[in-house]
Amino acid sequence: MKLSDAEKNNRLLEVFLKKSDREYYDLEITEDHQKLYDQYVSGDLNKQDFDEYLKKLAHN
């Protein structure tokens, strides 16, 4: 999916905030987390799938 610049910036901001939350709570950002972030920013994942996969990672 091709994202507009505005949508890509919104996704980058959201990923930045999620990473900041993990760092604040001293939680590791794993390779799996980074892959999800990259897929979401590139448009490979929609918001719903992104949130769902993050929740699954949190419970592992």
C-alpha atoms as a printed R data frame, in Angstrom:
   type eleno elety resid chain resno      x       y      z
1  ATOM     1    CA   MET     A     1  0.000   0.000  0.000
2  ATOM     2    CA   LYS     A     2  1.347   3.423 -0.961
3  ATOM     3    CA   LEU     A     3  1.121   5.898  1.902
4  ATOM     4    CA   SER     A     4  0.850   9.651  1.635
5  ATOM     5    CA   ASP     A     5  3.602  11.662  3.284
6  ATOM     6    CA   ALA     A     6  1.164  12.782  5.985
7  ATOM     7    CA   GLU     A     7  0.092   9.210  6.763
8  ATOM     8    CA   LYS     A     8  3.701   8.019  6.847
9  ATOM     9    CA   ASN     A     9  4.586  10.863  9.245
10 ATOM    10    CA   ASN     A    10  1.624   9.947 11.462
11 ATOM    11    CA   ARG     A    11  2.787   6.341 11.556
12 ATOM    12    CA   LEU     A    12  6.374   7.370 12.321
13 ATOM    13    CA   LEU     A    13  5.104   9.490 15.211
14 ATOM    14    CA   GLU     A    14  2.991   6.636 16.552
15 ATOM    15    CA   VAL     A    15  5.954   4.235 16.394
16 ATOM    16    CA   PHE     A    16  8.176   6.807 18.102
17 ATOM    17    CA   LEU     A    17  5.659   7.121 20.942
18 ATOM    18    CA   LYS     A    18  5.344   3.350 21.336
19 ATOM    19    CA   LYS     A    19  9.140   2.999 21.443
20 ATOM    20    CA   SER     A    20  9.336   5.824 23.989
21 ATOM    21    CA   ASP     A    21  6.776   4.071 26.195
22 ATOM    22    CA   ARG     A    22  8.790   0.843 26.103
23 ATOM    23    CA   GLU     A    23 11.992   2.693 26.949
24 ATOM    24    CA   TYR     A    24 10.285   4.606 29.770
25 ATOM    25    CA   TYR     A    25  9.172   1.340 31.365
26 ATOM    26    CA   ASP     A    26 12.616  -0.158 30.693
27 ATOM    27    CA   LEU     A    27 11.224  -2.777 28.315
28 ATOM    28    CA   GLU     A    28 13.374  -4.179 25.562
29 ATOM    29    CA   ILE     A    29 12.622  -3.335 21.938
30 ATOM    30    CA   THR     A    30 13.191  -6.718 20.347
31 ATOM    31    CA   GLU     A    31 13.951  -7.531 16.741
32 ATOM    32    CA   ASP     A    32 10.314  -8.644 16.398
33 ATOM    33    CA   HIS     A    33  9.123  -5.267 17.672
34 ATOM    34    CA   GLN     A    34 11.373  -3.467 15.199
35 ATOM    35    CA   LYS     A    35 10.086  -5.604 12.314
36 ATOM    36    CA   LEU     A    36  6.508  -4.726 13.248
37 ATOM    37    CA   TYR     A    37  7.352  -1.034 13.472
38 ATOM    38    CA   ASP     A    38  9.024  -1.151 10.053
39 ATOM    39    CA   GLN     A    39  6.105  -3.023  8.467
40 ATOM    40    CA   TYR     A    40  3.602  -0.553  9.887
41 ATOM    41    CA   VAL     A    41  5.546   2.527  8.759
42 ATOM    42    CA   SER     A    42  6.022   1.069  5.269
43 ATOM    43    CA   GLY     A    43  2.284   0.426  4.933
44 ATOM    44    CA   ASP     A    44  2.514  -3.381  4.959
45 ATOM    45    CA   LEU     A    45  0.334  -3.507  8.086
46 ATOM    46    CA   ASN     A    46 -2.818  -1.569  8.855
47 ATOM    47    CA   LYS     A    47 -3.428  -0.032 12.284
48 ATOM    48    CA   GLN     A    48 -5.636  -2.861 13.520
49 ATOM    49    CA   ASP     A    49 -3.155  -5.603 12.580
50 ATOM    50    CA   PHE     A    50 -0.256  -3.587 13.988
51 ATOM    51    CA   ASP     A    51 -1.963  -3.183 17.365
52 ATOM    52    CA   GLU     A    52 -3.001  -6.851 17.412
53 ATOM    53    CA   TYR     A    53  0.528  -8.111 16.689
54 ATOM    54    CA   LEU     A    54  1.995  -5.788 19.337
55 ATOM    55    CA   LYS     A    55 -0.424  -7.207 21.914
56 ATOM    56    CA   LYS     A    56  0.604 -10.747 20.968
57 ATOM    57    CA   LEU     A    57  4.269  -9.824 21.421
58 ATOM    58    CA   ALA     A    58  3.507  -8.333 24.832
59 ATOM    59    CA   HIS     A    59  1.982 -11.604 26.027
60 ATOM    60    CA   ASN     A    60  4.924 -13.758 24.971
